[in-house]
Amino acid sequence: MHTVILAGGEGTRLRPLTCSLPKPMARLCGRPIIEYLFDGLLRAGIRSATVTLGYLPLVLEQAYPRGYGELELEFTRERLPLGTAGSVANALPSGDGPVLVLSGDALCDFDFAQILRAHKDSGACATIAAVEVGDPREYGLIRTDEKGFVTGFAEKPGWSQAVGGLANTGIYVLEREALEKIPSGRSFDFAKDLFPMLLKEDKPLYCHRARGYWCDVGDIPSFLRASRDILDGKVAVAPGPKQQIPRGLYTIKPPVFFGQSVSIGEGAVVGPYAVLEDGVELGHGARVRYSVLMPGAFVGEGSRVTGSLLCRGATVMRGAGLLEGSVLGENAVAGEESRIEAGVRVWPGKKIERGCTAREHIRFGGLRHGLFGESGMEADGRLSPRQCAAIGAAMAQVPQCARAALANDGSPRARALSYALCAGLQYGGASVWDFGESFPAQMNYCAAFGGRDLAVFVGKGSLIPYGEGGLPLPRYTERSIEAAWENGDEHPAAQEEIRDRADMGSLRAVYKKALEQLGRQSCMEGLELSVEGSNPLPRELLREVFDSLGCGRGESLVLRLNASGERLLAWTRESGSIPFEKLLALCCLDEFKAGRTIALPADAPLFLDSLAARHGCGLMRYLRSPSDKRDAAARRVAASCPWTRDGLFMAVKLAGLMARRQATLGQLLLELPQVHIRRSFAQGSPTRLAELDGKEGMSAQEAREGYLLIRGLAKLLIIPEKSGHRLRMLAEAESMEAAAELAADAERLLS
């Protein structure tokens, strides 16, 4: 007789536990699941078995290179998935006699010798071991006649079809007659293919009602339940060797399993139903109950772990909490005072930073405090519709978001996320205008035109919010949204206050009309130019505007828009590439000559202040992330100057300037001071910026945002990003070499 143990599955429903090990090697009370099967084979007098491998085969091969005690093991690998039956046929040598097949990821204490005797007595060509289950909906059910022979199957039925509760355990005994029907080289399953074939051919198929305990350890709840059943003694198996109870002033509430070298702090409470594997450490006052902690896991002072699974090396920092059904993957970290909600899984190596709450699975990136990053809103790694609905509900609680506008990039994913965000806003009572497929520059103009307080552009995996007038959202508004999000409480509006979403796609025509009106202030007929950009929406719209204004098409002037339509670059034959900062300066100079005051962001080129003063004009600065309303006046002025942050308006304004002055872009650039600008990024702590004062000839002073370094005629503005982990650097000098040198020196001193 031959015995085959199927151990090649990926265990996807057990992830993240099975991200780095095959399911049969997951530990239950000090031992891998598969070892309980090995013990059962030895009790039945079986001394050899073949183990089929697929997913992470080396883990099993290296764990049992010389077999398991008196059990001789042979391992076979599948190059291609062959299904359960195909895998067995691939592993078997030719010969006679029945074959015992076991599932390597089930926990049971069956008497395999009894199953073999029942098969022999039945005279069947195949025998299926079965057990009665309370909820049959997750199992393959078997129908039998009064003698125990199989008459039919029902695979994971609903209650209406679950006429019985006899579940297939994945334990079979098969004669060679049955095995010979398994085709070679392709996927073939026992339950789906072989057994229905045998029934159709009227071959005797027997169902043996096995006695004892059986659990299909297929998902996290069943894994935790199997651990509890071992602790309760419901399974006739021998868990890992009992270790000496760790010393200390703490409380044990049985049943509890302790591995080797466990450390427990004073005042901790362990149990009931806690499994602490080898090397687990609990801090002072920690509480662990109904949970499994894999080798090397750590639970910090005052933390609470309830009904959870901590994988190998997982860390729960001080004051954190894990709720029922949550999983912290291998070497993952739950930061101080963080929280993992019920059923949430954190993948290996991911980090939940201090004070954050994980409400959805964390597979990508990490989870930092707050929603807002430098490039938009970031929640729990990759955005999902559920997250967007929660974010919308949080926004609706903030008065500054009561009148919202939405737009999306036109992709199916972005549209779905936009609908979810809209639903959350509506649920909280906000008024929502939806501009549909658009780009940020167009959305912001339309939102400002309609007096919207908040505008959110939805991409494939990002939310980019803007405040009143299409300007950056103030930090005090961000903090209010974050507080509502982190609190997690929903405040639905009354039924009569929930408003329908308003489809305002037609308002996009207002944007095009405004561009054309700006262009008609100058006669552009005969001006030749081309428009480029990766996003066809702003590119084609700007081309249509220039066509309507009588501009021709030529290659002597190339205008390039970024994907959002917010920034413009240019290229000419005489001047080569012209950066955004120089184009902005030309537009500002035109305004200064007209005696107008304008407002720019704090990180706009510094030389524009002296350029404004030279013409007797005012230049106001607004902050990208103000903590209060100190820049309110500047924001009001900026709202009336869309060309300062809209590449399409800037392009039309520049073309009009060239037409009025009858000058090329290169000729206009000669009117600007000879200043070289260099933008870069650096790593460093924002708290150390003041330390640069007096070093290597630099003087440092606080700016509107960040710090300003001055050395001779060179200036360097350093503004920390919202995360605090990176610094944005804007250097200005009479030469590019001097600008680069100042930036490099500052970066070196900060590193």
Secondary structure, DSSP 8 states (H G I E B T S, - for coil): -EEEEEE----GGGTTGGGSS-GGGSEETTEEHHHHHHHHHHHTT--EEEEEE-SSHHHHHHH-TT-BTTBEEEEEE-SS--HHHHHHHHH--S--S-EEEEETTEEE---HHHHHHHHHHHT-SEEEEEEE-S-GGGSEEEEE-TTSBEEEEEES--TTT----EEEEEEEEE-HHHHTTS-SSS---IIIIIHHHHHHTT--EEEEE--S-EEE--SHHHHHHHHHHHHTT-S-S--S-------SS-EE-SSEEE-TT-EE-TT-EE-SSEEE-TT-EE-TT-EEESEEE-TT-EE-TT-EEES-EE-TT-EE-TT-EE-TT-EE-TT-EE-TT-EE-TT-EE-TT-EE-TT-EE-S-B-SS-B-SSSEETTEE--SSS--HHHHHHHHHHHHTSGGGSEEEEEE-S-HHHHHHHHHHHHHHHHTT-EEEEEEE--HHHHHHHHHHTT-SEEEEE-SS-EEEE-GGG-B--HHHHHHHHHHHHH-------GGG----EE-GGGHHHHHHHHHHHHTTS--TT-EEEEEES-HHHHHHHHHHHHHTT-EEEEEEEEEE-TTS--EEEEETTTEEE-HHHHHHHHHHHHHHTT--EEEETTS-THHHHHHHHTT--EEEE-SS-SSSTTHHHHHHHHT-GGGT-HHHHHHHHHHHHHHHT--HHHHHTTS---EEEEEEEE--GGGGGGGTTGGG-EEEE-SSSEEEEETTEEEEEEE-TTSSEEEEEEEESSHHHHHHHHHHHHHHH-
